[in-house]
Amino acid sequence: MIRVLVSGATGAMGEVLIDLIKKSEDFKVSAGFSKEDKVCDEFTIYSDIKKIKEKSDVIIDFSSKDSLDSILSLALDKNISLVIASTGFDDKDLEKIKKASEKVPIVQSGNFSLGVNVMVYVSKLLSKLLDGFEIEIIEAHHNKKRDAPSGTANMLFDAVNEARDNKLSKLYGREGFSDSRNPNEVGIHSLRAGSINGDHEVVFAGLDEVVSISHHAQSKKIFAIGALKVAKYILDKENGLIDIKEILDIGE
């Protein structure tokens, strides 16, 4: 059995992940980490990560960027593989993750859905093939999501930007008046309402024609399933920052 420490255990994604693990024959929850202590039938959830004594094979983090330092410290101290599914990280955070990966295997991604990662790959191809088409990215999530734009929206931008030799720039939303649209700007638009699990669309607009690609998450379960697949993959891997595309066998 693969012992999983669930970070963000009392959050919506943490609860979905725990429910999947309970039904799995390959995984078990060793402990949880969250903002509040809680004793469950099969494991304990701790608010102080330093108090966690249970042994774990992998940490799956669905918390927030606020927990990053604590999660990295535990992974390094106990030599535990790490799957980071939280979003909202800045360049400084990403550098911390990269440095920690020199000692433990880490996968960090803005989205663990197979469909989304295929969408990212295809968006990069379309950005290259539809040279000259203007690009907009639209994403929608539930009203409790704290960061905007979503990690997936940033993944999509990075993909289309790389295909255009990193000449594109982000424009968050639109307001007021402007003389004309800069052809190298990518408008990124975020919606926060209701219980939307996650919708993303990339629009490529040329003269008299539009191509778009979209993904709609019908439940949070798809992200937890992807995280568990990644967790199993990295257990026997050497230290390093592993690209999720390698695990899901997507593209190059």
N, C-alpha and C positions, 0 to 999 in steps of 0.2 A: 504493500500500500504506500502511495506517495503522500507524505504528510505536508499539508498546506497550511501556512499561516495566512489568514485572510485579513488584509489591511483595509479598513473601511467597512468592517463587518456589520455595523448596524445601519449602513446606508442602503439605498435601494439596490444598487448593483451588488453590494456585499451580500445582501440577503438572497438575491437570485443565485449568486455563485455558491453560497453555502447550501442552498436547496439542491442544486445540481450535484454537488459533492456528496451529499447524503445519499443520493440515488445511484452513485457511481460505485463500481467494483474496484476501481483503480486508485481512488483518492480518499483521504479522510482529512477532516479539519483538525489540526493540532491545537490551534488557539486562534483568537481574533484580536485585532487591535482597532480601537475606535476612540471616540471622545468620551465615552462613558463605560464604566465597568458593568459587566453582565455575566452571570453564571448560567450557562445552558446545561442541558442534560448531558451532552457529550463533550463539551469543551468550555473554556472560560474566555471571555472577551476582556481585554485589559485597556485601560486608558493611559497607563504608563508603560511604554514599550520596554523599559528597563526591568520590569517585573516579570516579563515573560520567561518562564523556565522550560516550557515544553520544547522538545526537539522538533525541528521542521526541516523538510528537504527543499522547500521552495516557498517564497513569499509571493502572493498575488496581491497587488496593490490597486484597489479601486477607491482610494480615498480622495485626497486633494494635494495640491502642491505644498500645502502647509506641513504635510507629514514627510516630505521628501528626506530631510536630514535625518530624521529618526529611523526611517526605513533603510536608508543606505548604511547608517551606522550599525544597525542590527545585522544586516546582510554581511557586512565586512567582518564584524566581530565574531559571528557564528559560522562564517563561510557558507552562506545559504544562497542558492540561485534566486534570481529576482525577475519577476514579470511586472512591469510598471504600466498600468492601464489608466492612470490618472492623467489629466490634461492641464493646460494652462501654464506650462513651464516656459521660462524665459531662457535666454542664451546662457546665463550664469548657472541655472538649474541643469541644463543639458550638459554643460561642461562638468558639473559634479557627477552626473550619471556616467559620463564617458570615463572619467578618472576612476570611479568605483569599479567599472567593468574591467579594469586592468587586473583585478584580483578575484572577481566573481563573474560568472556569466549573467548577462542582463539583456532582456528584450524590453525596449520602450517603444510604444506606438500610441498614436492618437486614436486608433481604432483597431479592434481585434476581429472584426467581421471579415470573412472571406470575400463576400460581395463587395464591401467597401474597398478592400485592398486591390481587387480586380479593377474596380472603378478608377482608382488612383493610377494604375498602370495604363488603362485605356485612355484616360484623360491626358496623360503624357504623350501618348501616340497621336491623339487628335490634335494636341497643341502643336506638334511638329508638322503633321500633315496639313493642317488647316492654317498654314502660315499667313498672317495678315488678318485673320478673323479676330475680332475683339472678344474678350473673355470676361464673364461675370460668374461669381460663385454665390449660391444662396444656401443657407442652412437654417434648420428649425429644430428646437429642442424644448423640453418641458420647462415649466416656470421656476424650477428649483436649480437649474444648471447655473453655476456661478460665473464661469468664464465664457467670454465671447471675443472673437469667433471661436468655434469649436476646434478641437485638435484635428479633427478630420478635415475641416475647411483649410486649415494650415497645411495639412498633408497634400491636399489637392492643389493649393497654390504652389507649393514647392515643386510638385510634379510638372505643372504646366510652365512654371518659370524655368526649370532646368531645361526643358525642351526648347525654350526660346533664349538659350544662352544667358540666363539670369538677367535679362534686360527688363523684366516686368517689375512693377511696383504695386503695393496694396493701397486701396482706397476703401476705408471703412464706411459704408453707407454713403448716401448722397443727400445733399441739402443745398439750398440757395441756388445761385445762378453761376454758370460758367460759359465761356465763349465756345469751347468745343471739347470733346472728349480726347484725352491723351490716348493714342492707340496702344501704349504700353502699360496703361493702368488696368488693374483688375479690381473691379468693385466686389467687395465681400459684404454680404448682407446677412444679419443674424436676426432670427425670430425666437422669442421666448414666450411660450404660452401653453396652458393646459398640461396635458400628459404626453406630449409628443416624444416618442422614443429616440428619434433622430432621423431627419430627412436632409439629404444633400443633393444639390444639382449644380452642374457646371454647364454654362451656356456659351457656345461658340457662335458668334454672329458675324456674318459676312454680308456682302452686297446681295440683297434679295434672297438670302437663304440663312437658315439657322439650324445648327446641330446641337443637341443637348444630351447629356447623360445624367441619370439620376439614380439614387438609392434610397429606399424607404425601409427603415428598421421596424418590423411589426412587433417586436418584443425585445426586451433587454437580454433575453436568454442567448441570443446569437453572440454577444460580446463575451459572455461568460464561457460559452463553449469554445470560442477561439482562444481565450486565455488559458484554459485547461490544456488544450492541444499544445500550445506554446510551452506551458510548464513541463509537460512530459518530455518534449523535445530537448529542452536545455539541460536536463538533469545530468547527462553524461558528457556535456560539452565543456571545452576548455574556457578559460576566462576570456571575456571579450564582449563587445556590444554587437549582438546578433540581429540582423535585419529580418523583420517578420516575413518579408517576401521570400526569403530562403526557406522558412519553415512551411509556408503555405504553398511553395513551389509556383510562384507567380513571376513570369517574365524573367528578365535577366538579373 
